[in-house]
Amino acid sequence: MNRLNFNLSDALPSLPKSGMPVTIITGFLGSGKTTLLNQILQNKDNLKIAVLVNEFGDINIDEQLLISVESDMIELDNGCICCTINDGLVNAVYRVLEREEKVDYLVIETTGLADPFPIIMTFLSTELKFLTRLDSIITVVDAEAFDAKHFDSDAALKQIRYGDMVILNKIDLATENKINELKTFVKDIKPGFRILESEYSQVPLPLILDIGLTQTDNYQADISEFRRNQSAFNNHLETDGFNFISFESDRPFEIEKFEHFLSEQLSSNIFRAKGILWFQESPGRHIFQLSGPRYDLQADDWTTHPKNELVFIGRNLDDSLIKQQLNECLVKLDIHHPFSLLNLPW
């Protein structure tokens, strides 16, 4: 991944002192949010940026995929951020504000299933409104995969409706007609919307940080409605029928069997999957990303003891069936030779 040629500290010489600026990155499953967050962390130069990442699932894959996070990383409780928002988000932001070393900027990455509205409301209707400043809500869209089927999910549409900017990502995979159709669709939802195009979420940071796009005055009526009927905004996962399946194993997969699972058995109801994979045939750690019908494997070195960790996200997924299929991909243990795994690459 090439480093973009600009100096962020020169482009943003003095961030506002009236409140810590906050950028919210949202977008449907597999759109490229974590990649965008990595771009920010790679190119932040002298800015001290804190990051809040939330995942839908009980294995923190994104934490392992983020780079250069170190002590800037503060985890929220597991679960969709907009459903654990009342205490979890506020407390996490306070932990950022109370750090001895001053934080210049806060970036929040939501889950792909998050309705951003309750997150916005937390910054506008709690005491955080006096301590922070919402700078922008950025919605990342997979330009190739995003289509009308996503609107079976209320969250997918609300991510665009409540955004301040759309990044049409993966334009290298989409046709020109598809890109133009998406631009028209986005503009119909929100006239005057700022739209950027990108490959691999590469966007110059001065275009997305400290840009002052969020107009908080426009939310005054929404704040009142949110306070009156807050519970109504937190049940979209149940409404949409989304669930997740987590899988872990201290045994490696056989590559051929796992490929068979992906090509022949994978449920069409799985919208997103990600994980850290261990294969019998390889000494390396494999980062697995699946979005719709596409999947990608990238190898690097293990920094921990090898194991398999996977999360699948979709609609009405069959937990027992998928786990059975994955167990069938694992290397079989010889019960007569209990130490038969010792010859595997660690």
N, C-alpha and C positions, 0 to 999 in steps of 0.2 A: 504494500500500500504506500503510494508516494506521498511524501510530505508536501503540503501546499505551500507555495512560496509567498508568505506574508508574515509580518510580525504583529501578533495580536496586541501586545502591550503598547505598540506604537499607534495602532488603529484605534484602541480604546484607552486613551491616556488617563482618564479619571472616571471611574464608575460612580454612580450616584451615591451620596452619603446619607440620603433620607431614608433608606431602607435597603436591605440586601436584595438585589435583583434576582428574579426567579424565572427560569424558562422551563416549561412543561413540554416534554416530547411525548406525543401520543401517536397512534396509528394501529391499524389492524394487524393481526398475527402475521409475522414474517415480512413486514414491510421494510425493515432495515433500521429500526430504532436503535438497537445496540451498536450497529455499525456507525451510525451518526454520533452516538455518544462517544465511541472510541475516537472518532475524528476530532471531536472537541477536546478530548483528553490528550491527544497527540499534539495538538496545535495550540494549546492554551498559553504557551510561553511562560511569562512570569505571573500570570493570574492564579490565585488560589481558588480552585473550583471544587466545591463539595458536590457529591453525587448521591442521589437517592434512587435506588432501583428496586422495583417490586415485581415479583413473578407470580403467575398463576400456577401453583403446583407446590409440592413440598420438598423439591430438590432445587437448590439455587444454582442452576446452570449458568445464568448470565453473569453471576459473580465470578465464575471461573473464566468466562470469555472476555470480560472487561480487562483492559490493560492499563497500567500506570495509575491504578486506583489507590493502593496502599491505604494510608490512614484517612484518606478522603472518603472512603466508602462507609456509608451508614446504612444498615439494612432495616427495612420495615418488617413487620410480621408477615408471614406467608399468607397468600390469598390475594384476591384482586384488590388493588389499592383503593378503589372507590368504595369497597365494601368494608374496609377496615380503617376508614379515614378519620373517624371521630376522635380517636386518641392516638393511633399509630403515627399518622402523618404529622400532626401538631407536635407530638413529643420528639419525633425525629428532627423536625426543623429547629426546635429549641436546642437540641443537642448540637446542631451546627452553629447556631447563634452563640452558644455558650462556650465554644472552643476558645482556648487561650490565644491561639493564633488566628488572626482575623481571616474570615472567608470573604472573598470578593464576589463570588457568584454561586448560585445554587441551581443545579440542573436535575430535574426529576424525569425519570423514564417510567411511564406507566406500563401496565401489561397490555397485550394486544386486545384484551377484552374489556378494557376500562372505558367507562363513560367519563369523559374528562370534566363534565359539569360539576359533580360534587367536589372534585379536587380544586377547581377554580373557586368554588364557593367557600372552601376552607380558608383560602387566602383572603377572601373578601368579607367574610361574615364572622370571623373570629378575631382574637387579639393579634393574630399574625398580620392583619392589615396595617398595624402601626409599626411593625418591625421589618416587613418585607415589601417588595414592589413587584407585582406580576409584570414581566417584561413582554413575554409572548407565549402563545400556545402554538407549537409547531406540530402539524400533522404529517406524518410520513405515509405515502401511498405507494404500493407496489404497482407500477404503471402497467405491467404485463398482466398480473393476476386479478387486479381489482375489477369487479364487475357487479351486475345486479344481484347476484347470489349473496354478496356480502350484506345486502340490506335485509336478509332474513335476521340479521343481528341489528338491534337498535343501536348498539354501541358503535358499529362501523360507520353508520350515518352521522351519529352525534359527534364522532371524532372530527369529521369535516365541518359540521355545522358550528361547533364551538371553537374551532381553530382560528388563529389569526393568519396563519401562513400554511400553505401546502407545499411539501417537497415531493414532486413526482419522481420517485426513485426507480432505478432499474430501467431507465429509458433505453438502454442498449438492448434490452430483451423485448421491447414493445415496438409495434409498427407505428409509423407516423400517424396513420388514421386513428389508432387506438389512443395515442397521446392527445391528439386534437379533440377526440370525443370526451376524454377525461377532463380536459381543460374546460370544455363547454359545460360539462356536468357540474364541475366545481363552481364555476361562475354563476350557474343557475341557482345553486344552493345559497351562495354568498357573493353577491356582486361586489366587485372591487377587491376580491381576495387576492393576496400576493401569492404567486405561484413560481416556484423555482424547479428546475429540472436537474437531475443528478444521476450519476452512475456510482454505485457502491457508497452512496450517501456522502459523496465528497462535495461539500459546500464551503466556501470561504466563511470563516467565523464572523467577520464583521457584518455579514448579511443575515446572521441568525442570533447574535448575542448583542444585548444593549441596543435594541432597535425600537423599543417603546411602542409595540403594536397593540398591546392590550388596552382597550378603552374601558376602564372600570365603571365609568358613569353609565355605560350601556347595560350594566348588570343590576341596577338598583331594583327593578321590578322582580327580577329573578331571585335576588337575595331574599326578598319577602316571601315569595312562594316557596323557596327552598326551606326556610325556617318553619313554615306552616306544615309542610308535607315532606319532610326529609326522608322518611322511610320509603316513599314511592320511588325515590331516585336510586335506591340501593338493592333492587331486586332483579336487575336486568339479566344476571347470569341464570337465574331460575326461569325467567321468561324466555330467554333464548335457548335454554336447554344445554348450555355448555358444561362440560366437565373435563377433568384431566386424569391421566393415568401415569403414575410414576413407577419406574422399574430400576432396581439395583441388583447387581450380582458381583461376587468376588471371583467368578469364573469368566473366562473370555468367550466371545462369540467365535463361531466358525464363519469365515467370510462368505462362503458359498451359501450357507443356510440363511445368513442375515440378508443377503441379496435376494434370495427366494422370498423371504418375508416381505421385503420392500416391493418387489415386482409382482408377486402373486397373491399376497395375503393382506396387504395394507388396506384398512378400511377407508372408503371414500369419505367417511365422516370425520376423518382426521384432517384438520386444517393446518396444523403446525406441530412440529416435533423438533427437539434439540437435545443434545446430550454429549457426553464424553464416552467414547467407545474403546474397548480393548479387544483386539483380535488375536487369536492364536497364532496367525501367520505373520504377525508384525510386532516388532519391539516398540513401536511408537504409540503415542496417544493420538486418538483421532477425534476431531471436533465434528460433530454431526449436526447438520441443519437441514430441515425439511420445511418447505412452504408450498402447500398445494401438491401438485404432481412433481415438483422439482426437489432434488436433494443434493447436498454437497458434503464431501468429506475432505478435511484438511488435517494433515499430520504434523505433529510437533513432538517434543520430548515430555516424558512424564516428570512431574515435580513431586508427585505423591505415589503411593503404592497403587498399581494398576487396579482398576475396577470399572464396571459398566454402570453408567448413570444416564437414564433417559426419562424424558417427560413428553407425553403426547397430549395435545389439546384439541378438542373437537366437540361434536354435538352427539349426546347420547351414546357415548363410547362403551363398549362391552369390556369391563375391567378384566374379568376372568379369562375371556377368550384371548385378548391381546397378550396378557401375561403368559398364558399357556403357549402361544405362538413364539414369544420371545424365549421362553425357557427351552423350547425345542431347538433354538439356534445356538445354545450354549454347548461348549465342549463337554462331552460326557465323561464323568468320572468313572474310573475302573474300580469297582468296590473291592476287588482283590488286591489292588495296588493303591492304597489311599494317598500315596505321595506322588501319584502319576503326573501332577501338575508341575513338579519341580523342574522339569526340563523345558518349561515354557519360558519365553523371553519376558523378563521383568522390566 
